[in-house]
Amino acid sequence: MGTSRVTQPLDGVRVVDLSQGISGPYCTKLLADFGADVIKLERPGTGDYARQMGPFPGDVPHDEKSGLFLHLNTNKRSIVVDLKSDGGVELVKELVRGADVLVENFRPGVMEGLGLDYATLEKINPNLVMTSISNFGQTGPYRDYLASELTLFSMGGKMSTSGFPDRVPLRLGGNHVQYQAGNVGAMTTLFALQGRDHKEMGGQHIDISIFETQTGSFNVRMPSLLQYAYTGERGKRLGSVRIGYPAGFYPCQDGYVSVQGGSAFWPRTVAMLLDSGVPSELVEDPRFAPPMGQLDLDAKEEFEGTIWYPWLFERTKLQIVEECQSYEIPSGAVNTVQDVMYNNPQAEARKCWTTIEHPEAGSVRH
């Protein structure tokens, strides 16, 4: 883990990071990436359990090479502290004296049991902003409930409308829930610092409930909540219903593309195909035209088989996107991870990626 040498918006802000896993470390990573001095405290022996989660170079586990851990802890400093010892607790209190922020994601009650609850720490530093991230928050009947990525996602409301109607509900892949909570934690911490430094509000204890971040997430949840609040409609699982064609994901020379060229965009699709040499008698066939032609499944099958797929297979996905966009047809390449990191003109132009040399993991692109 290294420290930034470039002047950043949060230069001068010191953060004591007692968190582990994903939600808390992602919160402090965002602060560290913008210049905060984050001091990460890890348990003796094993450290942050994210060190064991990978991915690892060569798929060989190593506590200094976990891609997840390195991603979540860039720009931080790390020390080993035994919070179960009196000396460890006193060290935390000493760090708090000179800190602006403390972030933790223990189960509710753990900090109090350690003698590090906010009521204690604010006596040491009245200007401390303490951010606690837990499954359901520090209060309420669910306070001590155990939860996972799956259970928290399902309880947020979105999962009930995901997937096909005749199958079980589905959740988003990966750790969306944890990252969302970390993002909210970082944002609210900055709000509290703004209030402390510019509105004379003093320190605060921020209580982040991961469950609540899911109910208010903008990946369809908020529109669903608004729909129910104003209309009483709960939403349905519709599967992948589409109107018009071409619309969807299609194969090409080197992978897949996403194109939305039907219905209102149909005239643009016709113009593009004509200009690329497709015979007019094929493209301008009235059977394909809106409105009814765009709803005819037989016409759709004929259009795709005789015109669309042959056109796609003559081109790469980047060529297709470039042509479609030149006719203002919404489109995008279905990128592999390799494409995103090494074959994306937009990311390269904006210097999205940088290579970092790590003493154990080697050269890593971030």
Backbone torsions as a table, in degrees:
resi	resn	phi	psi	omega
1	MET	NA	131.9	-178.7
2	GLY	-117.6	174.8	178.8
3	THR	-117.1	145.2	-179.2
4	SER	-73.3	141.2	178.1
5	ARG	-107.2	6.8	-178.9
6	VAL	-103.0	138.9	178.7
7	THR	-59.3	129.9	-175.1
8	GLN	-131.3	162.0	-177.2
9	PRO	-58.5	-29.6	-175.9
10	LEU	-103.4	16.4	174.0
11	ASP	-55.1	134.2	179.9
12	GLY	94.7	-11.0	177.6
13	VAL	-91.0	125.4	-179.6
14	ARG	-108.0	132.9	-176.7
15	VAL	-122.8	128.7	171.0
16	VAL	-96.2	119.1	-172.5
17	ASP	-109.3	105.9	176.5
18	LEU	-99.2	7.7	-173.0
19	SER	-87.0	164.3	176.4
20	GLN	-148.5	171.6	-177.5
21	GLY	82.8	-126.8	-175.0
22	ILE	-120.0	-52.4	-170.2
23	SER	-59.5	-52.8	-179.9
24	GLY	-67.3	-49.5	178.0
25	PRO	-59.9	-32.7	176.9
26	TYR	-69.0	-37.9	175.6
27	CYS	-57.2	-50.3	-176.8
28	THR	-74.6	-27.4	174.9
29	LYS	-60.5	-44.6	180.0
30	LEU	-61.3	-38.4	177.4
31	LEU	-68.4	-43.0	-179.2
32	ALA	-64.8	-39.5	-178.0
33	ASP	-64.4	-21.0	177.9
34	PHE	-106.5	22.8	166.4
35	GLY	107.9	-7.8	179.5
36	ALA	-66.5	145.8	175.6
37	ASP	-87.5	99.7	-175.8
38	VAL	-99.5	121.0	177.2
39	ILE	-104.7	109.6	-176.0
40	LYS	-92.1	126.9	179.0
41	LEU	-102.0	123.3	-178.8
42	GLU	-119.0	149.6	-178.6
43	ARG	-69.7	151.8	178.1
44	PRO	-63.6	148.8	174.2
45	GLY	86.1	-72.6	-173.5
46	THR	-97.9	-24.7	-176.2
47	GLY	68.3	-160.6	176.6
48	ASP	-59.4	131.5	-177.4
49	TYR	-66.3	-14.3	176.1
50	ALA	-64.8	-20.6	177.5
51	ARG	-61.9	-22.8	-177.6
52	GLN	-96.0	1.1	-169.8
53	MET	-95.4	-19.8	178.5
54	GLY	71.8	-174.3	7.7
55	PRO	-71.2	157.6	-178.3
56	PHE	-118.7	145.5	174.4
57	PRO	-58.3	129.2	-178.9
58	GLY	68.8	9.9	-179.5
59	ASP	60.0	30.6	178.2
60	VAL	-109.1	112.2	-178.2
61	PRO	-57.7	137.8	179.2
62	HIS	-160.0	129.8	-173.0
63	ASP	-69.8	-9.6	176.0
64	GLU	-105.7	5.0	-174.1
65	LYS	-124.1	7.9	-179.9
66	SER	-64.8	121.6	178.5
67	GLY	-61.5	-38.7	178.7
68	LEU	-62.6	-48.2	-179.1
69	PHE	-62.1	-45.2	-178.6
70	LEU	-64.6	-38.4	178.1
71	HIS	-63.0	-41.9	-174.6
72	LEU	-80.8	-11.1	-172.7
73	ASN	-127.6	25.7	174.3
74	THR	-63.9	145.9	174.7
75	ASN	66.3	21.5	177.0
76	LYS	-112.5	160.6	168.8
77	ARG	-105.6	148.7	-174.7
78	SER	-130.4	136.4	173.8
79	ILE	-134.6	155.4	178.9
80	VAL	-93.9	128.4	-179.8
81	VAL	-138.6	132.1	176.3
82	ASP	-94.3	101.1	-177.4
83	LEU	-72.4	-9.9	177.5
84	LYS	-86.5	-0.8	178.1
85	SER	-108.2	153.7	178.3
86	ASP	-61.5	-38.9	-179.7
87	GLY	-64.0	-37.6	179.1
88	GLY	-66.1	-42.1	178.5
89	VAL	-64.5	-41.7	179.3
90	GLU	-65.6	-34.2	177.6
91	LEU	-64.3	-41.8	177.3
92	VAL	-60.5	-44.7	179.7
93	LYS	-61.7	-37.4	179.1
94	GLU	-67.7	-40.0	176.7
95	LEU	-64.6	-37.3	-179.3
96	VAL	-62.4	-31.8	-179.7
97	ARG	-56.3	-37.2	-177.7
98	GLY	-106.3	14.8	-176.0
99	ALA	-101.5	159.2	173.1
100	ASP	-100.1	-32.7	-172.9
101	VAL	-138.7	144.2	166.9
102	LEU	-127.9	130.5	179.6
103	VAL	-119.6	132.7	177.1
104	GLU	-143.5	150.9	177.0
105	ASN	-134.9	38.9	173.0
106	PHE	-72.5	167.6	171.8
107	ARG	-64.4	146.3	178.1
108	PRO	-52.7	136.5	179.8
109	GLY	99.4	-22.7	-178.1
110	VAL	-66.1	-46.5	-179.3
111	MET	-62.4	-38.8	177.2
112	GLU	-63.9	-41.4	179.0
113	GLY	-64.1	-29.1	178.5
114	LEU	-82.9	-8.0	-174.8
115	GLY	78.4	26.4	-177.8
116	LEU	-123.5	25.2	178.6
117	ASP	-70.1	166.0	-175.0
118	TYR	-63.6	-35.9	179.0
119	ALA	-58.6	-34.0	178.3
120	THR	-78.5	-45.9	-174.0
121	LEU	-70.8	-30.2	-179.6
122	GLU	-70.8	-20.3	173.7
123	LYS	-72.0	-30.1	176.9
124	ILE	-78.2	-40.3	-178.4
125	ASN	-142.7	94.1	-177.5
126	PRO	-61.7	-18.4	-179.0
127	ASN	-95.6	8.9	-177.8
128	LEU	-71.8	133.8	169.3
129	VAL	-100.9	116.2	-179.6
130	MET	-111.1	122.3	-178.5
131	THR	-110.3	118.3	178.8
132	SER	-109.9	126.2	178.7
133	ILE	-115.7	121.7	179.9
134	SER	-143.1	170.1	-174.5
135	ASN	-55.9	-48.5	-174.4
136	PHE	-128.2	8.3	-179.7
137	GLY	96.0	174.6	-174.0
138	GLN	-83.3	-8.6	-177.7
139	THR	-134.2	174.2	175.3
140	GLY	96.5	164.8	-175.8
141	PRO	-66.2	-21.0	180.0
142	TYR	-94.9	4.9	-171.5
143	ARG	-47.9	-43.0	-174.2
144	ASP	-99.4	8.5	-179.9
145	TYR	-68.4	143.2	171.4
146	LEU	-82.7	152.7	-178.9
147	ALA	-154.3	165.1	177.5
148	SER	-134.0	175.6	175.7
149	GLU	-53.2	-44.1	-177.5
150	LEU	-66.3	-47.5	-176.4
151	THR	-67.5	-38.6	-179.6
152	LEU	-69.3	-39.5	177.2
153	PHE	-63.6	-42.6	-178.3
154	SER	-67.1	-35.8	-178.1
155	MET	-73.2	-18.7	-178.2
156	GLY	-73.4	-14.4	175.3
157	GLY	108.3	-27.7	-175.2
158	LYS	-70.1	-35.3	-172.8
159	MET	-63.7	-27.2	-177.8
160	SER	-65.8	-19.5	-179.6
161	THR	-113.9	14.4	-179.0
162	SER	-103.3	134.7	178.7
163	GLY	100.8	-175.7	-178.7
164	PHE	-84.1	147.7	-175.3
165	PRO	-58.3	-31.7	-175.5
166	ASP	-94.8	11.9	179.5
167	ARG	-128.2	173.5	-178.5
168	VAL	-67.9	152.3	177.0
169	PRO	-61.0	157.5	-177.7
170	LEU	-124.5	152.8	174.0
171	ARG	-114.3	164.1	173.6
172	LEU	-65.4	145.7	177.5
173	GLY	-73.9	167.0	177.5
174	GLY	77.5	-155.2	-175.9
175	ASN	-116.3	47.3	-178.9
176	HIS	-51.5	-43.0	-175.6
177	VAL	-60.5	-47.2	-176.9
178	GLN	-66.7	-42.3	179.9
179	TYR	-67.2	-38.0	177.3
180	GLN	-60.1	-44.0	179.8
181	ALA	-64.4	-41.0	178.1
182	GLY	-63.8	-38.4	178.3
183	ASN	-64.3	-45.0	177.4
184	VAL	-63.8	-39.9	178.7
185	GLY	-60.1	-44.1	179.5
186	ALA	-65.2	-42.8	-178.5
187	MET	-63.4	-46.9	-178.2
188	THR	-69.9	-30.8	175.1
189	THR	-62.6	-42.2	178.4
190	LEU	-65.6	-37.5	176.2
191	PHE	-60.3	-43.2	-179.2
192	ALA	-65.4	-39.7	177.1
193	LEU	-64.2	-39.0	176.7
194	GLN	-61.3	-45.3	179.5
195	GLY	-64.8	-38.7	179.7
196	ARG	-66.9	-45.4	-171.4
197	ASP	-84.5	-23.1	-174.2
198	HIS	-123.0	-11.4	-178.8
199	LYS	-123.4	7.7	178.5
200	GLU	54.3	42.4	-178.9
201	MET	-90.0	-10.9	-178.7
202	GLY	73.1	-168.6	179.9
203	GLY	-74.2	166.3	178.9
204	GLN	-147.6	156.9	169.8
205	HIS	-107.3	113.5	-179.5
206	ILE	-93.8	128.4	-175.9
207	ASP	-113.2	100.8	-178.5
208	ILE	-95.7	121.0	172.7
209	SER	-98.6	117.0	179.9
210	ILE	-59.1	-38.9	177.4
211	PHE	-56.5	-44.8	-179.0
212	GLU	-69.1	-31.6	175.8
213	THR	-65.4	-26.9	178.1
214	GLN	-77.5	-36.9	179.1
215	THR	-67.0	-27.6	-177.8
216	GLY	-104.5	7.2	-179.1
217	SER	-65.7	147.1	-176.9
218	PHE	-91.0	13.6	174.0
219	ASN	-88.1	65.6	176.5
220	VAL	85.8	-22.7	-177.0
221	ARG	-60.9	-49.8	-176.6
222	MET	-61.2	-46.9	174.8
223	PRO	-58.3	-36.1	179.1
224	SER	-65.9	-41.7	178.5
225	LEU	-64.0	-42.2	178.7
226	LEU	-64.4	-41.6	179.2
227	GLN	-60.4	-44.4	-178.7
228	TYR	-68.6	-41.4	-178.0
229	ALA	-61.7	-36.5	-174.1
230	TYR	-97.5	-23.3	-174.6
231	THR	-124.6	-17.6	-176.0
232	GLY	79.8	1.4	179.2
233	GLU	-83.5	137.5	-172.7
234	ARG	-94.7	-13.4	-175.9
235	GLY	87.9	153.8	-176.7
236	LYS	-131.9	157.3	172.8
237	ARG	-86.2	113.0	-172.8
238	LEU	-104.2	-5.6	-176.4
239	GLY	70.5	-138.9	-175.3
240	SER	-117.5	56.3	179.3
241	VAL	-70.7	129.6	178.4
242	ARG	-130.8	149.9	176.8
243	ILE	-116.7	129.2	178.2
244	GLY	86.8	168.2	179.7
245	TYR	-156.6	154.6	-3.6
246	PRO	-72.1	134.0	178.9
247	ALA	-154.7	118.8	179.1
248	GLY	138.5	-156.1	-178.0
249	PHE	-106.9	130.2	-173.7
250	TYR	-131.4	146.9	176.6
251	PRO	-78.7	156.1	176.2
252	CYS	-148.8	-161.2	-174.5
253	GLN	-60.5	-40.4	-171.6
254	ASP	-126.5	24.6	178.9
255	GLY	150.9	-135.0	-177.2
256	TYR	-134.1	154.2	174.8
257	VAL	-130.1	156.1	173.4
258	SER	-109.5	124.0	-177.8
259	VAL	-132.5	135.6	174.9
260	GLN	-120.1	81.4	-173.4
261	GLY	-116.1	14.9	-178.5
262	GLY	-100.4	-177.5	177.5
263	SER	52.5	-115.0	-176.4
264	ALA	-62.8	-24.9	-178.0
265	PHE	-91.6	-1.3	-176.3
266	TRP	-55.7	-45.1	178.9
267	PRO	-58.7	-33.5	179.2
268	ARG	-71.0	-38.8	177.3
269	THR	-62.5	-43.2	178.1
270	VAL	-59.4	-47.1	-179.3
271	ALA	-60.7	-42.4	-179.5
272	MET	-63.6	-45.4	-177.8
273	LEU	-67.2	-39.4	177.7
274	LEU	-62.2	-44.5	-178.3
275	ASP	-68.3	-20.3	179.3
276	SER	-95.4	7.6	171.7
277	GLY	102.9	2.1	177.5
278	VAL	-71.2	130.3	-178.0
279	PRO	-55.3	137.8	-175.6
280	SER	-63.2	-33.6	-177.9
281	GLU	-65.7	-22.6	176.3
282	LEU	-80.7	-52.5	-173.1
283	VAL	-69.1	-37.6	-173.7
284	GLU	-91.4	15.2	176.4
285	ASP	-58.7	122.9	-176.9
286	PRO	-62.1	-16.1	178.3
287	ARG	-65.6	-22.6	-178.2
288	PHE	-91.9	-12.6	-167.7
289	ALA	-74.8	151.3	174.8
290	PRO	-69.0	157.7	-2.3
291	PRO	-87.0	-34.5	-170.0
292	MET	-72.8	-34.6	-179.9
293	GLY	-61.6	-29.0	-179.5
294	GLN	-78.7	-8.2	177.8
295	LEU	-106.8	-2.2	-175.4
296	ASP	-88.0	113.6	-177.5
297	LEU	-67.8	-33.3	177.5
298	ASP	-66.8	-41.7	177.6
299	ALA	-64.7	-39.3	178.0
300	LYS	-59.6	-45.4	-179.1
301	GLU	-62.8	-41.2	-179.8
302	GLU	-68.5	-43.2	179.4
303	PHE	-59.6	-47.2	-177.5
304	GLU	-66.4	-42.8	-175.6
305	GLY	-72.2	-37.1	-174.4
306	THR	-96.9	-23.2	-174.5
307	ILE	-121.9	-55.1	-167.2
308	TRP	-71.3	-52.1	-178.0
309	TYR	-64.0	-43.6	175.4
310	PRO	-57.9	-38.4	178.3
311	TRP	-64.8	-42.6	-178.9
312	LEU	-63.6	-43.5	-173.2
313	PHE	-73.9	-4.8	173.0
314	GLU	-88.8	-1.1	-171.5
315	ARG	-136.5	156.0	171.4
316	THR	-84.3	168.2	-177.4
317	LYS	-66.3	-35.8	178.9
318	LEU	-69.9	-34.9	175.9
319	GLN	-65.0	-41.9	179.5
320	ILE	-62.9	-45.5	-179.7
321	VAL	-61.7	-42.8	-179.1
322	GLU	-62.6	-43.8	179.1
323	GLU	-65.9	-47.5	-179.5
324	CYS	-59.7	-44.9	-177.9
325	GLN	-66.0	-30.6	178.7
326	SER	-67.0	-20.8	175.5
327	TYR	-104.3	13.8	178.8
328	GLU	57.8	43.9	174.2
329	ILE	-104.0	119.0	-179.4
330	PRO	-56.2	127.7	-176.0
331	SER	-162.7	158.9	177.4
332	GLY	-164.6	150.3	176.8
333	ALA	-74.5	142.1	171.8
334	VAL	-85.5	94.5	-171.6
335	ASN	-79.9	138.8	165.2
336	THR	-77.0	168.4	176.8
337	VAL	-59.4	-38.9	178.1
338	GLN	-62.2	-40.6	177.3
339	ASP	-60.7	-44.5	-178.1
340	VAL	-60.1	-40.6	-173.7
341	MET	-87.4	-28.3	-171.9
342	TYR	-129.8	-5.8	-176.1
343	ASN	-139.9	49.0	-178.7
344	ASN	-130.9	102.3	-176.0
345	PRO	-56.5	-35.4	-179.1
346	GLN	-67.6	-45.8	179.7
347	ALA	-64.6	-38.9	179.2
348	GLU	-65.9	-42.9	-178.1
349	ALA	-63.5	-33.2	-178.0
350	ARG	-96.8	9.5	177.2
351	LYS	52.0	49.7	-178.0
352	CYS	-67.3	-31.7	-172.9
353	TRP	-109.8	148.6	173.4
354	THR	-137.7	152.9	179.7
355	THR	-104.7	128.6	-178.8
356	ILE	-116.2	134.5	176.3
357	GLU	-91.7	120.1	178.7
358	HIS	-110.5	137.7	-175.1
359	PRO	-61.6	-24.9	-179.5
360	GLU	-108.3	-44.9	-175.2
361	ALA	-81.8	-15.8	180.0
362	GLY	85.4	-150.5	-177.2
363	SER	-81.5	121.3	-175.7
364	VAL	-129.1	131.6	178.1
365	ARG	-88.7	127.5	-177.7
366	HIS	-123.0	NA	NA
